[in-house]
Structures are given as structure tokens and as C-alpha cells.
Amino acid sequence: MQRGAWFLCLIASSCTDVARTEHSEPPLCHAVGCDDGLALALHTPNDTWIAGSYRFDLGLTANHACSMDLPADLPSDPSVLAKPRCEPELTAGLMPEPRCQAESLGAAAADALCRPIAGHFVLRAFLLETPELVTVHAERDGRVILDRTIAPNYDEVAPDGPECGPICTRGELNLALKE
């Protein structure tokens, strides 16, 4: 091999290696989506709800007024979501609180087995907005059991990784009602 040809080959090889690192394979992305929003959970100290007439007012971009009567509004089937009546409409429900325990599935595999705890519920709502302030007012039989204004903390979430997108803003509030 001539001296000049070897030199060109060396340069060409280096250029190919540089091109490979600059144009590496794109990340494997899936069609995973997400929404900006705030998850809200209202629970009692022991997750059991005293019978009574409940009213929940959420102060957001739009004010939501929700109500439900317990135990009358509880479904007989615990797998059915008990939904409060809300104006304007709000995605919310009184969900059974689960108890989960690990269950062995063989050599090294384990899975969590979750079952609802009888009579234990958490009121959950997901809001498709990210308000700076949220006001929550709750009453049972006309007695105030929660009255708070809070500034939620938000995080950026990328379910398929930041290189794939989308990147969403999510927050979560867990608030306890008084007995």
C-alpha cells in the first residue's frame, strides 16, 4: 500500500467513526401520551366515611360544586365507582382503598395482589389543568370538615423518556378531612 493511500484510509476511518457517534441510532419511542393536570385525593383519617350528606367545593379556574350522600350513594359492588354529582362536570369518584400484598409466582417472580378494604374509600379527582392555587372546602351535614387553599407543587413527567416526549406537567394533592 502506498504511503499516501494508507494516510487517506486512516483519515477516512476516523471520519466514519466520528459520523457514527454524531448520528447514533435514535431512541426507541412508543406512542405514550400524557396530560397536564392535578391529581387530588381527599381522605378521612382512617379512610372510613361517616354516614351523612357531603358537599365539596373546589376553587379552580372554574369553580366545581360536588355533593354525595353516604351510604346511600355507595354502590353495592365495591368495584363500581361511586361518583359525586358535580357542576360543572368533574372526573371524580369515591374509590375503594386497596390493601396490597406480595404474592409469590414461582422461582424469582412476585406480583402484588390488591383487594379493596371493606368500607375504606378515598375521594379522587383528576383535573386537566395546573392551577397555581386550589381551594378545597368540604362539609358533612353542614359542618366544615376541610377548608384549605394550597399551592400545588408540579413536576415534569416524560412517560416515554425526555428524548421521546411528550413532557407533561403533573401535580398531586393529598388532603385529610376532619372527623
DRENBASE-122948 format. One record per residue: residue in three letters; x, y, z of N, C-alpha, C, O in turn. Coordinates in steps of 0.05 Angstrom, whole numbers, plus 5000, padded with zeros to 4 digits. Example, Ala and Ser with C-alpha at 12.3 -4.5 7.8 and 13.67 -1.06 7.14 Angstrom:
% residues 2
ALA526448865156524649105156526449345156528549345169 SER525749555142527349795143525850015157526850235161 
This chain:
% residues 179
MET501749775000500050005000501850255000503750265015 GLN501250434983502850684982502350845007500250835020 ARG504350995014504251155038501851355038500551375058 GLY501251495016499051685014496351545017494551655028 ALA496051305006493551155007492951065036490651085045 TRP495050975050494750895078493751135095491951105111 PHE494951365090494251615104491351685099489851755118 LEU490451675073487651735067485751535080483551605089 CYS486551275080484951065093484651125123482451095134 LEU486751205136486651265164484751505169483251495188 ILE484951705152483251935155480351855150478551935165 ALA479751705130477051615123475851455146473551485152 SER477451275158476551115180475751285204473651245216 SER477351485210476751665232474251825227472551865244 CYS473951915202471552065195469051895198466951995206 THR469151635190466851465193466151425222463851425229 ASP468251385240467651355268466351605280464551585296 VAL467251835272466052085281463152105272461452185287 ALA462652035247459952045236458151855251455851925256 ARG459151625259457551425274456751545301454451505310 THR458651675315457951785341456052025339454352065357 GLU456352195319454652425315451852345306449952485313 HIS451552125292449052035281448351765292447851575277 SER448251745319447651485331444651425327443151595319 GLU443951175333441251085330439351265346439951335369 PRO437051335335435151485351433951315373433851065370 PRO433051435395431851265416429351125407427951225390 LEU428850895418426450745412424050875427423950855452 CYS422250995413420051135426417450985420417050865399 HIS415650995439413050875437410951105436411651335442 ALA408551045429406451245427405251285455402851245458 VAL406851365474405851405501405151705504406751875497 GLY402751755514401852035517401552095546401651925563 CYS401152345552400552435579399052705578399152845557 ASP397752775599396353025600397453185624398153075644 ASP397453455620398053625643395753605662393453575654 GLY396253615688394053605706394853585735397153575742 LEU392753575752393053555781391353325791388953315786 ALA392553145806391052925819390453015847392253115862 LEU387952985855387053075882385952835896384252685885 ALA386752795921385752575938384752685964386352825978 LEU382352635971381152715997380652456013379252276003 HIS381652446037381152206053380652286082381352496091 THR379452096096378952136124381352016139382951876127 PRO381652076165383951976180384351666177386651576176 ASN382251516177382451226175381151116149380750876147 ASP380551286130379351226104376551106106375550996086 THR375251126129372451056131370851316132371751506144 TRP368551316119367051556116364551536133363051336132 ILE364051726150361651736167359251786150359351946131 ALA357051656156354551696140353751996143353952116164 GLY352852106121351952376121351752496093352252366073 SER351052746092350752896067353353066064353853236080 TYR354853006043357353146038357153346016355653305996 ARG358553566019358853765998361753835995363153896015 PHE362753835970365553905964365554135945364254125924 ASP366954355951367254575933370254595926371954625944 LEU370854595900373654615891373854875876372554925856 GLY375555055886376055315873378455285854380755265864 LEU377955285828380055255808379555475787378455685793 THR380355425762379755605741376755635739375755855736 ALA375355405740372455405742371855295769373055105778 ASN369855405783369155305810367355065806365355075791 HIS367954845820366454595819365054555845366254585866 ALA362454495844361054425868360054135865358654075846 CYS360853965884360153685883358753605909359253715930 SER357053405906355653305930355153005928354952895906 MET354852875951354152595952353152535980353852666000 ASP351352335982350252246007351251966013351051785996 LEU352451936037353551666044351951556068351251716086 PRO351251306068352051096049350251066025350650896008 ALA348151236022346251206000347551195973346651055955 ASP349651365968350851375942353051165937354351165916 LEU353550995957355550785954354350555938352150465945 PRO355750455917354750235903355049975919356749955936 SER353249775915353449525929355849365920357049215936 ASP356749405895359049265884361549455888361649665877 PRO363549365905365849545910367549605886369249785887 SER367249455864368849515840367549735823368849825804 VAL365149825830363850035816364550305830364450325854 LEU365250505814366050765824363650925833361650955819 ALA363751025858361651195868362351485860364451585868 LYS360751605843361351865832359652085845357252055846 PRO360952295855359452515866358152665842359052655820 ARG355952805849354652975829356153245829356253375850 CYS357153325806358753575804357753765783356953675761 GLU357754025789357054235770359354435770359854545791 PRO360654495748360554345723361854065727363154005748 GLU361453895707362353615708365353595716366953765708 LEU366053405732368753365742369253065743367552915752 THR371652975734372352695735373252635764375452705772 ALA371452515779371952465807370452215815368452135803 GLY371352085836370051845846371051765873373351805880 LEU369251635888369951525914370851245909369251065903 MET373451205912374650945904375350785928376350885948 PRO374950515927375750345949378750355953380350365934 GLU379550365978382450375985383350075985382249915999 PRO385450015970386349745968388449675989389949845999 ARG388549415996390749306012392249125993391048935982 CYS394849165990396449005971398448845987399648936007 GLN398848595978400948435989402348285967401048205947 ALA404848235970406448095950405647805950405247685972 GLU405447685927404747405924406847275907407547375885 SER407947055916410046915901408846765877406746635880 LEU410146795854409246665830411246465819411446425795 GLY412846355837414846165827417646255836417946405856 ALA419646155822422446195829423146475839423546515863 ALA423246675821424046945829421947145825422247385831 ALA419647065814417547255807415747305830415147125846 ALA414847545832412847625853410947825840411747975822 ASP408547835850406548015840405048125864404847985884 ALA403948365861402448475883399448405879398348455857 LEU398248295899395448225898394048445915394548475939 CYS392248585902390848805916387848745917386648665897 ARG386748785941383848755945382848995960384149105977 PRO380349075954379249315968378749245997377949026004 ILE379249446015378649416043375749496047375049726040 ALA374149326058371249376062370849636078371949676099 GLY369249816066368550066080370650286079370250496091 HIS372950246066375050446065375150566037375350426017 PHE374950836035374850976010376551226010377151336031 VAL377351315986378751565982377351705959376851575938 LEU376651955962375452115940377752215923379452365932 ARG377752135897379952205879378752365855376552305846 ALA380252565846379452715823382052775807384152805818 PHE381752785780383952865763383053105747381053095733 LEU384453325751383753575738385653625714388053605717 LEU384553675691386153725667386954015665386554155645 GLU388154115687389154385689391354385710391454195726 THR392954595711395054615731394854885745396455065741 PRO392754915762392355165775394655235795395855055807 GLU395155495798397155585817396155555846397755495864 LEU393555595850392255565876389755395873388355415854 VAL389355225894386955065895385655115922386955095943 THR383055175922381555205947379654965949378154905931 VAL379854825972378054595976376454646002377654696023 HIS373854635999372054676022370254426022368954366002 ALA370154296045368454056048366754076073367654166094 GLU364253986070362453976093361053706094360553576074 ARG360453626119358753386123356453486141356853576163 ASP354053456131351553536146351853826155350953896177 GLY352954006138353154286143355554366161355954606166 ARG357054166171359454226188361954216171362454026156 VAL363654426173366154446157368054226167368754216191 ILE369054056148371053856155373653896140375553746144 LEU373754096122376154176109375754446096373754496082 ASP377654626100377554886086380454986083381655096101 ARG381554936059384354996054384755116026383355046007 THR386655296025387655395999390655325999392155386017 ILE391455195977394155085976395255135948393855125928 ALA397955175947399355205921400654935915402554855929 PRO399654785896400754525890403554545878404254735866 ASN405154335883407754305870407454135845405953945845 TYR408754215824408554065799411353965790413354095796 ASP411353745777413753625765413353575736411053545727 GLU415553575721415353495693415553195692417253075705 VAL413853075675413752785672414052715643412652845626 ALA415752525637416052435609415852125609417851985613 PRO413352025606412951735609414551565590415151335596 ASP415351675567416951515547419851625546421251565527 GLY420651775566423351885567423352165555421752225537 PRO425052335565425152615555425952645526425252835513 GLU427452445516428352465488426052405468426252465445 CYS423952265478421752195460419452385462418052435443 GLY418952495486416652665490414152495491414252255487 PRO411852605497411552885507412452915535412752715550 ILE412753165543413453225571411053375582410253585572 CYS409953275604407553385616408153495644410153415657 THR406453675653406653785680404553665697402153675691 ARG405353535719403553395737403953465766406253515775 GLY401753475781401853525809400053345824398253215812 GLU400353325850398653155866398153285893400053385906 LEU395653285902394953385929393553165944391653045934 ASN394453105968393152915986392253076011393953176025 LEU389653096015388653256037386853086055385352916046 ALA387153126081385552976101383253136111383453376117 LEU380853006112378453126123378453086153379652886163 LYS377153266168376853226197374553026201372853006184 GLU374652896224372452706231369952856236367852736242 
